[in-house]
């Protein structure tokens, strides 16, 4: 039986049943980072058992089919069968290692979820399961609407070819969402959020987003939490490659009044692009809590912001307001119509500050500054 996974974000109030030991490695070669070069995987070690829910609805997926006994769809339907499930129960759906991959013919979840906790994980942490949309860009994996009294956790899942003409190509949810060791590739949204459209707390650890596209804002992620203080936390060598937004936020668009964005643990944003502003991140309101451990003074790894582009302003970060924050990160290359890598941080244009010297032609030193000056 696979143990329930946990997260270190205290606002989610996850029971202290188990803890993660993160074993990560960074590449040491100096060539431009290839896709998945930064992938690190979690190894789950049982430390102790306490404060666990009294009843787990544990269901094992043994079939790669879209439906039928043992399939992922069968497991979800069984987990949410109100005749068998207490509304306070936690459901954990575990995909057996023997299931090489799953192809779905329609959305797995469409509507409300009658659970308090929903986990979809693999049998052995670190062994990923590929989940593919059978009809490219025609439906999401999860379209969760109606209730936000649930928390969703996905671990070690690789998503391919999901999409919608609306918001959130792979996942659209009003619930707190935790993603650990997940990949999102070639997801499409005709609206906002090429891969993810989140209306609540979003926690991302050791994930990879590649070649996702939104015709609107947020090539990979669009976050517009209902709570004014809900934020985004990105950790564990998470990487964003070649994501594209038709408007703002090549990788991430965050619309909030007072929420915070935190990026930690050597995350990488590589060649993302927006047709509007913010080649990497566009923040409407809120503040950057911190961007730390994204610097690489030895030049050995691939961390920080590399060669992101914006047709409008700010190849890397576009902020509609400035709040106190700390940024300690590498910035390499990048282009935008006004030449700024960060807007509206007018004290650091690329041609008048040593941090940005030769920004378009060579590696720069790490940014290390506290805002505002």
PANUSE-647936 format. One record per residue (C-alpha): residue number from 0; residue in three letters; y, x, z. Coordinates in Angstrom, 2 decimals, padded with zeros to 5 digits. Each point is the difference from the previous one (the first is absolute). Example, Ala and Ser with C-alpha at 12.3 -4.5 7.8 and 13.67 -1.06 7.14 Angstrom:
<atoms>
i:0, aa:ala, y:-004.50, x:012.30, z:007.80
i:1, aa:ser, y:003.44, x:001.37, z:-000.66
</atoms>
This chain:
<atoms>
i:0, aa:unk, y:000.00, x:000.00, z:000.00
i:1, aa:unk, y:003.41, x:001.38, z:-000.94
i:2, aa:unk, y:002.53, x:000.15, z:002.81
i:3, aa:unk, y:003.30, x:-001.83, z:-000.37
i:4, aa:unk, y:002.76, x:002.34, z:-001.01
i:5, aa:unk, y:003.30, x:000.29, z:001.76
i:6, aa:unk, y:003.53, x:001.09, z:-000.68
i:7, aa:unk, y:002.55, x:001.87, z:002.04
i:8, aa:unk, y:002.81, x:-002.48, z:-000.58
i:9, aa:unk, y:000.63, x:-001.57, z:003.41
i:10, aa:unk, y:001.70, x:-003.14, z:-001.26
i:11, aa:unk, y:-003.32, x:-001.17, z:-001.45
i:12, aa:unk, y:-001.62, x:000.08, z:003.46
i:13, aa:unk, y:-003.40, x:001.14, z:-001.26
i:14, aa:unk, y:-002.73, x:000.09, z:002.66
i:15, aa:unk, y:-000.83, x:003.49, z:001.18
i:16, aa:unk, y:-003.67, x:-000.22, z:-000.94
i:17, aa:unk, y:-000.08, x:003.00, z:-002.30
i:18, aa:unk, y:002.20, x:002.82, z:-001.17
i:19, aa:unk, y:000.38, x:002.02, z:-003.17
i:20, aa:unk, y:-000.30, x:003.71, z:-000.48
i:21, aa:unk, y:001.84, x:000.83, z:-003.18
i:22, aa:unk, y:-001.40, x:002.90, z:-001.93
i:23, aa:unk, y:002.38, x:000.88, z:-002.78
i:24, aa:unk, y:000.43, x:002.90, z:-002.33
i:25, aa:unk, y:002.83, x:001.03, z:-002.25
i:26, aa:unk, y:-000.52, x:001.87, z:-003.26
i:27, aa:unk, y:000.95, x:003.65, z:000.07
i:28, aa:unk, y:000.45, x:000.66, z:-003.69
i:29, aa:unk, y:003.46, x:000.08, z:-001.52
i:30, aa:unk, y:-000.42, x:-002.02, z:-003.22
i:31, aa:unk, y:001.64, x:-003.46, z:-000.31
i:32, aa:unk, y:-001.98, x:-002.50, z:002.07
i:33, aa:unk, y:-002.75, x:-001.80, z:-001.90
i:34, aa:unk, y:-000.78, x:-003.62, z:000.83
i:35, aa:unk, y:-001.88, x:-000.36, z:003.28
i:36, aa:unk, y:000.68, x:003.64, z:000.95
i:37, aa:unk, y:001.27, x:-001.09, z:003.37
i:38, aa:unk, y:-002.72, x:-002.42, z:000.90
i:39, aa:unk, y:-001.03, x:000.28, z:003.62
i:40, aa:unk, y:-002.63, x:-002.15, z:001.60
i:41, aa:unk, y:-000.46, x:-001.39, z:003.44
i:42, aa:unk, y:-003.13, x:000.66, z:001.97
i:43, aa:unk, y:-000.70, x:-002.67, z:002.57
i:44, aa:unk, y:-001.35, x:001.17, z:003.33
i:45, aa:unk, y:-000.86, x:-002.38, z:002.79
i:46, aa:unk, y:001.77, x:001.19, z:003.12
i:47, aa:unk, y:-000.42, x:-002.91, z:002.37
i:48, aa:unk, y:-000.40, x:-003.77, z:000.07
i:49, aa:unk, y:002.35, x:-002.19, z:001.96
i:50, aa:unk, y:002.25, x:-002.98, z:-000.59
i:51, aa:unk, y:-002.12, x:-001.03, z:-002.99
i:52, aa:unk, y:-000.07, x:-003.62, z:-001.18
i:53, aa:unk, y:-002.80, x:-001.99, z:001.56
i:54, aa:unk, y:-001.25, x:-001.28, z:-003.36
i:55, aa:unk, y:-000.07, x:001.86, z:-003.30
i:56, aa:unk, y:-000.85, x:-001.79, z:-003.20
i:57, aa:unk, y:-001.77, x:002.93, z:-001.68
i:58, aa:unk, y:-001.08, x:-000.46, z:-003.61
i:59, aa:unk, y:-001.59, x:002.56, z:-002.31
i:60, aa:unk, y:000.65, x:000.13, z:-003.76
i:61, aa:unk, y:-003.08, x:001.16, z:-001.92
i:62, aa:unk, y:000.75, x:-001.23, z:-003.54
i:63, aa:unk, y:002.46, x:001.15, z:-002.66
i:64, aa:unk, y:000.04, x:-003.47, z:-001.58
i:65, aa:unk, y:003.08, x:-002.21, z:000.02
i:66, aa:unk, y:-001.77, x:-002.75, z:001.92
i:67, aa:unk, y:-003.32, x:-000.95, z:001.53
i:68, aa:unk, y:-001.81, x:001.08, z:003.16
i:69, aa:unk, y:000.97, x:003.49, z:001.09
i:70, aa:unk, y:003.17, x:000.13, z:-002.13
i:71, aa:unk, y:003.48, x:000.71, z:001.31
i:72, aa:unk, y:001.07, x:-003.57, z:-000.83
i:73, aa:unk, y:-003.01, x:-001.41, z:001.86
i:74, aa:unk, y:000.85, x:002.21, z:002.99
i:75, aa:unk, y:003.60, x:-001.18, z:000.12
i:76, aa:unk, y:-000.99, x:-003.65, z:-000.29
i:77, aa:unk, y:-002.55, x:000.46, z:002.77
i:78, aa:unk, y:002.55, x:001.80, z:002.19
i:79, aa:unk, y:002.47, x:-002.85, z:-000.32
i:80, aa:unk, y:-002.41, x:-002.93, z:000.22
i:81, aa:unk, y:001.69, x:-002.08, z:002.70
i:82, aa:unk, y:-003.33, x:-001.53, z:001.03
i:83, aa:unk, y:-001.24, x:003.40, z:001.12
i:84, aa:unk, y:003.18, x:001.90, z:000.88
i:85, aa:unk, y:002.25, x:-000.33, z:003.02
i:86, aa:unk, y:003.65, x:000.16, z:-001.04
i:87, aa:unk, y:000.49, x:002.87, z:002.45
i:88, aa:unk, y:-002.88, x:002.01, z:-001.43
i:89, aa:unk, y:000.31, x:003.23, z:-001.88
i:90, aa:unk, y:-001.83, x:000.33, z:-003.30
i:91, aa:unk, y:-001.18, x:003.38, z:-001.24
i:92, aa:unk, y:-001.42, x:000.15, z:-003.50
i:93, aa:unk, y:-001.88, x:003.25, z:-000.61
i:94, aa:unk, y:-000.93, x:001.16, z:-003.49
i:95, aa:unk, y:-003.40, x:001.73, z:-000.01
i:96, aa:unk, y:-000.07, x:003.55, z:-001.39
i:97, aa:unk, y:-002.52, x:-001.14, z:-002.60
i:98, aa:unk, y:002.65, x:-002.16, z:-001.70
i:99, aa:unk, y:001.42, x:002.35, z:-002.61
i:100, aa:unk, y:002.83, x:-002.25, z:-001.12
i:101, aa:unk, y:001.09, x:-003.63, z:-000.11
i:102, aa:unk, y:001.50, x:-001.92, z:-002.91
i:103, aa:unk, y:001.75, x:-003.26, z:000.84
i:104, aa:unk, y:000.60, x:-002.89, z:-002.38
i:105, aa:unk, y:002.78, x:-001.60, z:002.07
i:106, aa:unk, y:002.03, x:000.48, z:003.17
i:107, aa:unk, y:-002.05, x:000.66, z:003.11
i:108, aa:unk, y:002.55, x:-001.72, z:002.26
i:109, aa:unk, y:002.41, x:-002.70, z:-001.12
i:110, aa:unk, y:001.86, x:-001.83, z:002.78
i:111, aa:unk, y:-000.12, x:000.07, z:003.81
i:112, aa:unk, y:-002.56, x:002.00, z:001.99
i:113, aa:unk, y:-001.55, x:-001.72, z:003.04
i:114, aa:unk, y:-000.55, x:003.17, z:002.04
i:115, aa:unk, y:001.92, x:002.17, z:002.42
i:116, aa:unk, y:-001.20, x:003.31, z:-001.41
i:117, aa:unk, y:-001.53, x:000.68, z:-003.42
i:118, aa:unk, y:-001.47, x:003.42, z:-000.75
i:119, aa:unk, y:-001.58, x:001.07, z:-003.27
i:120, aa:unk, y:-001.50, x:003.49, z:000.31
i:121, aa:unk, y:-002.75, x:002.20, z:-001.37
i:122, aa:unk, y:-003.22, x:000.76, z:001.85
i:123, aa:unk, y:000.77, x:003.71, z:000.26
i:124, aa:unk, y:003.67, x:000.90, z:000.55
i:125, aa:unk, y:001.15, x:002.26, z:-002.82
i:126, aa:unk, y:-002.43, x:-001.46, z:-002.55
i:127, aa:unk, y:002.16, x:-002.17, z:-002.22
i:128, aa:unk, y:-000.99, x:-003.14, z:-001.87
i:129, aa:unk, y:001.65, x:-000.79, z:-003.33
i:130, aa:unk, y:001.15, x:-003.59, z:-000.45
i:131, aa:unk, y:001.06, x:-000.91, z:-003.53
i:132, aa:unk, y:001.56, x:-003.10, z:-001.53
i:133, aa:unk, y:-002.37, x:-001.26, z:-002.69
i:134, aa:unk, y:002.93, x:-001.39, z:-001.99
i:135, aa:unk, y:002.72, x:002.67, z:-000.07
i:136, aa:unk, y:003.32, x:-000.96, z:001.64
i:137, aa:unk, y:-000.90, x:-003.69, z:000.24
i:138, aa:unk, y:-000.41, x:-000.49, z:003.76
i:139, aa:unk, y:000.52, x:001.63, z:003.38
i:140, aa:unk, y:-002.58, x:001.20, z:002.50
i:141, aa:unk, y:001.78, x:-001.82, z:002.86
i:142, aa:unk, y:002.56, x:-002.78, z:-000.31
i:143, aa:unk, y:000.55, x:-000.84, z:003.66
i:144, aa:unk, y:002.48, x:-002.80, z:000.68
i:145, aa:unk, y:000.65, x:-002.61, z:002.63
i:146, aa:unk, y:-000.68, x:001.73, z:003.32
i:147, aa:unk, y:001.03, x:003.30, z:001.52
i:148, aa:unk, y:-002.05, x:-000.21, z:003.20
i:149, aa:unk, y:-002.55, x:002.43, z:-001.39
i:150, aa:unk, y:-000.17, x:003.75, z:-000.46
i:151, aa:unk, y:-001.67, x:001.49, z:-003.08
i:152, aa:unk, y:-001.66, x:003.43, z:-000.09
i:153, aa:unk, y:-001.47, x:001.64, z:-003.09
i:154, aa:unk, y:-001.71, x:003.39, z:000.09
i:155, aa:unk, y:-001.45, x:002.27, z:-002.71
i:156, aa:unk, y:000.38, x:-002.44, z:-002.89
i:157, aa:unk, y:001.08, x:000.94, z:-003.53
i:158, aa:unk, y:001.74, x:-002.75, z:-001.98
i:159, aa:unk, y:000.26, x:000.02, z:-003.79
i:160, aa:unk, y:001.64, x:-002.24, z:-002.61
i:161, aa:unk, y:001.18, x:-002.86, z:002.20
i:162, aa:unk, y:003.17, x:-001.81, z:-000.99
i:163, aa:unk, y:002.11, x:-003.13, z:-000.12
i:164, aa:unk, y:003.09, x:-001.33, z:-001.74
i:165, aa:unk, y:001.42, x:-000.63, z:003.47
i:166, aa:unk, y:000.44, x:002.33, z:003.01
i:167, aa:unk, y:-002.56, x:002.44, z:001.37
i:168, aa:unk, y:-002.44, x:001.16, z:-002.66
i:169, aa:unk, y:-002.93, x:000.70, z:002.35
i:170, aa:unk, y:001.04, x:-001.36, z:003.40
i:171, aa:unk, y:002.57, x:-002.61, z:000.98
i:172, aa:unk, y:000.09, x:-000.84, z:003.69
i:173, aa:unk, y:002.14, x:-001.39, z:002.82
i:174, aa:unk, y:-002.17, x:001.75, z:002.64
i:175, aa:unk, y:000.22, x:003.48, z:001.52
i:176, aa:unk, y:-001.94, x:002.22, z:-002.39
i:177, aa:unk, y:-001.67, x:003.33, z:000.76
i:178, aa:unk, y:-001.42, x:002.14, z:-002.83
i:179, aa:unk, y:-002.07, x:003.10, z:000.77
i:180, aa:unk, y:-001.54, x:002.24, z:-002.65
i:181, aa:unk, y:000.65, x:-002.53, z:-002.80
i:182, aa:unk, y:000.90, x:000.62, z:-003.66
i:183, aa:unk, y:002.04, x:-002.31, z:-002.23
i:184, aa:unk, y:-000.12, x:000.85, z:-003.71
i:185, aa:unk, y:001.36, x:-001.81, z:-003.07
i:186, aa:unk, y:001.15, x:-003.08, z:001.88
i:187, aa:unk, y:002.67, x:-002.18, z:-001.62
i:188, aa:unk, y:002.53, x:-002.58, z:001.18
i:189, aa:unk, y:002.27, x:-001.95, z:-002.29
i:190, aa:unk, y:002.25, x:-000.46, z:003.02
i:191, aa:unk, y:000.34, x:002.41, z:002.94
i:192, aa:unk, y:-002.52, x:002.37, z:001.58
i:193, aa:unk, y:-002.34, x:001.47, z:-002.60
i:194, aa:unk, y:-002.81, x:000.42, z:002.55
i:195, aa:unk, y:001.22, x:-001.46, z:003.31
i:196, aa:unk, y:002.39, x:-002.82, z:000.90
i:197, aa:unk, y:000.38, x:-000.08, z:003.78
i:198, aa:unk, y:001.92, x:-002.41, z:002.20
i:199, aa:unk, y:-000.92, x:001.61, z:003.31
i:200, aa:unk, y:-000.77, x:003.36, z:001.65
i:201, aa:unk, y:-001.52, x:002.44, z:-002.49
i:202, aa:unk, y:-002.00, x:003.05, z:001.16
i:203, aa:unk, y:-001.39, x:002.45, z:-002.56
i:204, aa:unk, y:-002.17, x:003.01, z:000.84
i:205, aa:unk, y:-001.71, x:002.45, z:-002.36
i:206, aa:unk, y:000.43, x:-002.24, z:-003.06
i:207, aa:unk, y:000.74, x:000.68, z:-003.66
i:208, aa:unk, y:002.11, x:-002.12, z:-002.41
i:209, aa:unk, y:-000.15, x:000.93, z:-003.66
i:210, aa:unk, y:001.35, x:-001.54, z:-003.24
i:211, aa:unk, y:000.91, x:-003.32, z:001.55
i:212, aa:unk, y:002.75, x:-001.99, z:-001.70
i:213, aa:unk, y:002.40, x:-002.77, z:000.94
i:214, aa:unk, y:002.34, x:-001.59, z:-002.50
i:215, aa:unk, y:002.33, x:-000.68, z:002.92
i:216, aa:unk, y:000.45, x:002.15, z:003.12
i:217, aa:unk, y:-002.49, x:002.32, z:001.72
i:218, aa:unk, y:-002.37, x:001.65, z:-002.47
i:219, aa:unk, y:-002.68, x:000.35, z:002.69
i:220, aa:unk, y:001.33, x:-001.84, z:003.07
i:221, aa:unk, y:002.52, x:-002.76, z:000.65
i:222, aa:unk, y:000.64, x:-000.82, z:003.65
i:223, aa:unk, y:002.17, x:-002.89, z:001.18
i:224, aa:unk, y:-001.15, x:-000.72, z:003.57
i:225, aa:unk, y:000.79, x:-003.33, z:001.61
i:226, aa:unk, y:000.75, x:001.79, z:003.28
i:227, aa:unk, y:003.29, x:001.86, z:-000.10
i:228, aa:unk, y:-001.52, x:002.97, z:001.83
i:229, aa:unk, y:-003.36, x:000.32, z:-001.78
i:230, aa:unk, y:-000.31, x:003.28, z:-001.86
i:231, aa:unk, y:-002.10, x:002.30, z:-002.15
i:232, aa:unk, y:-001.92, x:003.01, z:001.34
i:233, aa:unk, y:-001.60, x:002.49, z:-002.41
i:234, aa:unk, y:-002.20, x:002.83, z:001.32
i:235, aa:unk, y:-002.99, x:002.23, z:-000.73
i:236, aa:unk, y:000.71, x:001.70, z:-003.35
i:237, aa:unk, y:000.66, x:-003.30, z:-001.73
i:238, aa:unk, y:001.03, x:000.56, z:-003.63
i:239, aa:unk, y:001.86, x:-001.94, z:-002.69
i:240, aa:unk, y:-000.49, x:001.15, z:-003.62
i:241, aa:unk, y:001.54, x:-001.38, z:-003.21
i:242, aa:unk, y:000.98, x:-003.42, z:001.36
i:243, aa:unk, y:002.64, x:-001.89, z:-001.99
i:244, aa:unk, y:002.49, x:-002.73, z:000.85
i:245, aa:unk, y:001.87, x:-001.94, z:-002.68
i:246, aa:unk, y:002.90, x:-000.30, z:002.41
i:247, aa:unk, y:000.41, x:001.88, z:003.32
i:248, aa:unk, y:-002.37, x:002.10, z:002.12
i:249, aa:unk, y:-002.45, x:001.91, z:-002.19
i:250, aa:unk, y:-002.52, x:000.27, z:002.86
i:251, aa:unk, y:001.39, x:-002.14, z:002.85
i:252, aa:unk, y:002.58, x:-002.77, z:000.35
i:253, aa:unk, y:000.82, x:-000.98, z:003.58
i:254, aa:unk, y:002.24, x:-003.02, z:000.63
i:255, aa:unk, y:000.85, x:-000.40, z:003.69
i:256, aa:unk, y:002.90, x:-000.57, z:002.37
i:257, aa:unk, y:-001.04, x:002.42, z:002.77
i:258, aa:unk, y:-003.55, x:001.18, z:-000.72
i:259, aa:unk, y:-000.87, x:003.69, z:-000.22
i:260, aa:unk, y:-001.83, x:002.16, z:-002.51
i:261, aa:unk, y:-001.96, x:002.95, z:001.37
i:262, aa:unk, y:-001.75, x:002.59, z:-002.21
i:263, aa:unk, y:-002.10, x:002.68, z:001.72
i:264, aa:unk, y:-002.86, x:002.46, z:-000.37
i:265, aa:unk, y:000.60, x:001.70, z:-003.34
i:266, aa:unk, y:000.28, x:-003.04, z:-002.24
i:267, aa:unk, y:000.78, x:000.59, z:-003.67
i:268, aa:unk, y:002.08, x:-001.97, z:-002.53
i:269, aa:unk, y:-000.67, x:001.39, z:-003.48
i:270, aa:unk, y:001.60, x:-001.07, z:-003.28
i:271, aa:unk, y:000.76, x:-003.60, z:000.92
i:272, aa:unk, y:002.61, x:-001.75, z:-002.11
i:273, aa:unk, y:002.41, x:-002.91, z:000.24
i:274, aa:unk, y:001.95, x:-001.55, z:-002.83
i:275, aa:unk, y:002.65, x:-000.81, z:002.61
i:276, aa:unk, y:000.80, x:002.09, z:003.10
i:277, aa:unk, y:-002.16, x:001.82, z:002.51
i:278, aa:unk, y:-002.65, x:001.86, z:-001.98
i:279, aa:unk, y:-002.11, x:000.28, z:003.15
i:280, aa:unk, y:001.36, x:-002.38, z:002.66
i:281, aa:unk, y:002.65, x:-002.73, z:-000.09
i:282, aa:unk, y:001.01, x:-001.32, z:003.40
i:283, aa:unk, y:002.13, x:-003.13, z:000.22
i:284, aa:unk, y:001.17, x:000.04, z:003.62
i:285, aa:unk, y:-001.94, x:001.44, z:002.90
i:286, aa:unk, y:-000.25, x:003.71, z:000.66
i:287, aa:unk, y:-002.24, x:003.01, z:-000.43
i:288, aa:unk, y:-001.62, x:000.68, z:003.34
i:289, aa:unk, y:-001.15, x:003.42, z:-001.11
i:290, aa:unk, y:-001.38, x:001.94, z:-002.93
i:291, aa:unk, y:-001.75, x:002.92, z:001.67
i:292, aa:unk, y:-002.89, x:002.37, z:-000.58
i:293, aa:unk, y:000.67, x:-000.43, z:-003.70
i:294, aa:unk, y:001.27, x:003.54, z:-000.42
i:295, aa:unk, y:-001.99, x:002.96, z:-001.24
i:296, aa:unk, y:001.84, x:003.22, z:000.83
i:297, aa:unk, y:-002.95, x:002.17, z:-001.03
i:298, aa:unk, y:-000.17, x:-001.49, z:-003.48
i:299, aa:unk, y:-003.75, x:-000.52, z:000.32
i:300, aa:unk, y:-000.36, x:-003.77, z:-000.06
i:301, aa:unk, y:001.40, x:-003.08, z:-001.66
i:302, aa:unk, y:002.24, x:-001.99, z:002.31
i:303, aa:unk, y:003.33, x:-001.77, z:-000.27
i:304, aa:unk, y:001.76, x:-001.27, z:-003.14
i:305, aa:unk, y:-000.92, x:001.44, z:-003.40
i:306, aa:unk, y:001.64, x:-000.83, z:-003.33
i:307, aa:unk, y:000.72, x:-003.68, z:000.63
i:308, aa:unk, y:002.45, x:-001.66, z:-002.37
i:309, aa:unk, y:002.44, x:-002.89, z:-000.06
i:310, aa:unk, y:001.83, x:-001.36, z:-003.01
i:311, aa:unk, y:002.71, x:-001.12, z:002.42
i:312, aa:unk, y:000.96, x:001.80, z:003.21
i:313, aa:unk, y:-001.97, x:002.28, z:002.32
i:314, aa:unk, y:-003.19, x:001.55, z:-001.31
i:315, aa:unk, y:-001.59, x:-000.02, z:003.46
i:316, aa:unk, y:001.63, x:-002.17, z:002.69
i:317, aa:unk, y:002.49, x:-002.82, z:-000.46
i:318, aa:unk, y:001.39, x:-001.46, z:003.22
i:319, aa:unk, y:002.40, x:-002.94, z:000.16
i:320, aa:unk, y:001.07, x:001.03, z:003.49
i:321, aa:unk, y:-000.12, x:003.19, z:002.03
i:322, aa:unk, y:-001.51, x:000.04, z:003.45
i:323, aa:unk, y:-000.94, x:002.93, z:002.22
i:324, aa:unk, y:-003.15, x:001.62, z:-001.33
i:325, aa:unk, y:-001.73, x:003.32, z:-000.30
i:326, aa:unk, y:-001.28, x:001.34, z:-003.30
i:327, aa:unk, y:-002.02, x:003.20, z:-000.23
i:328, aa:unk, y:-001.56, x:000.09, z:-003.43
i:329, aa:unk, y:-000.37, x:001.94, z:-003.22
i:330, aa:unk, y:001.82, x:-001.29, z:-003.06
i:331, aa:unk, y:-001.02, x:001.42, z:-003.36
i:332, aa:unk, y:001.63, x:-001.05, z:-003.25
i:333, aa:unk, y:000.96, x:-003.56, z:-000.78
i:334, aa:unk, y:002.60, x:-001.63, z:-002.22
i:335, aa:unk, y:002.31, x:-003.00, z:000.12
i:336, aa:unk, y:003.05, x:-001.17, z:-001.88
i:337, aa:unk, y:002.43, x:001.13, z:002.71
i:338, aa:unk, y:-001.88, x:003.16, z:000.97
i:339, aa:unk, y:-000.58, x:-001.04, z:003.59
i:340, aa:unk, y:-003.34, x:000.40, z:001.65
i:341, aa:unk, y:001.19, x:-002.04, z:002.99
i:342, aa:unk, y:002.59, x:-002.76, z:-000.25
i:343, aa:unk, y:002.52, x:-000.70, z:001.49
i:344, aa:unk, y:-000.27, x:003.26, z:001.93
i:345, aa:unk, y:003.07, x:001.36, z:-001.78
i:346, aa:unk, y:000.17, x:003.13, z:002.17
i:347, aa:unk, y:-003.07, x:001.32, z:-001.79
i:348, aa:unk, y:000.45, x:-000.25, z:-003.77
i:349, aa:unk, y:-002.38, x:002.29, z:-001.86
i:350, aa:unk, y:002.66, x:002.45, z:-001.12
i:351, aa:unk, y:002.01, x:000.60, z:003.18
i:352, aa:unk, y:-002.51, x:000.65, z:002.76
i:353, aa:unk, y:-002.50, x:002.78, z:000.44
i:354, aa:unk, y:-002.82, x:-002.46, z:000.66
i:355, aa:unk, y:000.34, x:-001.28, z:-003.54
i:356, aa:unk, y:000.68, x:003.23, z:-001.87
i:357, aa:unk, y:-001.81, x:000.08, z:-003.34
i:358, aa:unk, y:-001.48, x:-003.39, z:000.80
i:359, aa:unk, y:-000.94, x:-000.71, z:-003.60
i:360, aa:unk, y:-001.52, x:003.36, z:-000.80
i:361, aa:unk, y:-001.79, x:001.52, z:002.98
i:362, aa:unk, y:-001.48, x:-000.55, z:003.43
i:363, aa:unk, y:002.61, x:-000.58, z:002.70
i:364, aa:unk, y:-000.01, x:000.73, z:003.67
i:365, aa:unk, y:-001.01, x:-002.80, z:002.35
i:366, aa:unk, y:002.50, x:-002.61, z:001.03
i:367, aa:unk, y:000.52, x:000.28, z:003.73
i:368, aa:unk, y:002.86, x:-002.10, z:001.22
i:369, aa:unk, y:000.91, x:-002.86, z:002.26
i:370, aa:unk, y:001.95, x:-002.97, z:-001.34
i:371, aa:unk, y:002.84, x:-000.73, z:000.15
i:372, aa:unk, y:001.79, x:003.34, z:000.09
</atoms>
